[in-house]
């Protein structure tokens, strides 16, 4: 199991029943990169992937 899997499982366990907006998620990601700038590229790639998820051209 990767560390990422454990983190995702914890997120699902703790917050799996909650509904959030994409604006809320964007704010949390921005807070995270402000605190941990070394993850800015990974967060940018994740956000771009989410933004283009349903785009048939990508």
C-alpha positions as CSV (number, residue, x, y, z in Angstrom):
1,X,0.0,0.0,0.0
2,X,1.3,3.5,-0.9
3,X,1.2,6.4,1.6
4,X,-1.3,8.0,-0.8
5,X,-3.7,5.1,-0.5
6,X,-3.6,5.5,3.3
7,X,-4.3,9.2,3.1
8,X,-7.2,8.7,0.7
9,X,-8.6,6.0,2.9
10,X,-8.4,8.2,5.9
11,X,-10.1,11.1,4.0
12,X,-12.9,8.8,3.0
13,X,-13.3,7.4,6.5
14,X,-13.3,10.9,8.2
15,X,-15.2,12.9,5.6
16,X,-16.8,10.4,3.2
17,X,-20.3,11.5,4.1
18,X,-19.7,15.2,3.6
19,X,-20.5,17.1,0.4
20,X,-18.3,20.1,-0.5
21,X,-18.1,22.5,-3.4
22,X,-15.2,22.7,-5.8
23,X,-14.7,26.2,-4.5
24,X,-14.1,24.8,-1.0
25,X,-11.7,22.2,-2.4
26,X,-9.8,24.9,-4.4
27,X,-9.5,27.0,-1.2
28,X,-8.2,24.0,0.8
29,X,-5.7,23.1,-2.0
30,X,-4.5,26.8,-2.0
31,X,-4.0,26.7,1.7
32,X,-2.1,23.5,1.5
33,X,0.3,24.8,-1.2
34,X,0.7,28.1,0.8
35,X,1.9,26.0,3.7
36,X,3.8,23.3,1.7
37,X,5.1,25.0,-1.5
38,X,7.1,21.9,-2.4
39,X,3.8,20.3,-3.4
40,X,2.7,23.1,-5.7
41,X,3.4,21.2,-8.9
42,X,1.6,18.1,-7.7
43,X,-1.4,20.1,-6.6
44,X,-1.4,22.0,-9.9
45,X,-1.4,18.7,-11.9
46,X,-4.2,17.3,-9.7
47,X,-6.3,20.4,-10.1
48,X,-5.7,20.4,-13.9
49,X,-6.6,16.7,-14.1
50,X,-9.9,17.4,-12.2
51,X,-10.7,20.4,-14.4
52,X,-10.3,18.4,-17.6
53,X,-11.7,15.1,-16.4
54,X,-14.8,15.2,-18.6
55,X,-13.2,17.0,-21.5
56,X,-13.3,14.7,-24.5
57,X,-10.4,16.6,-26.1
58,X,-7.9,15.6,-23.3
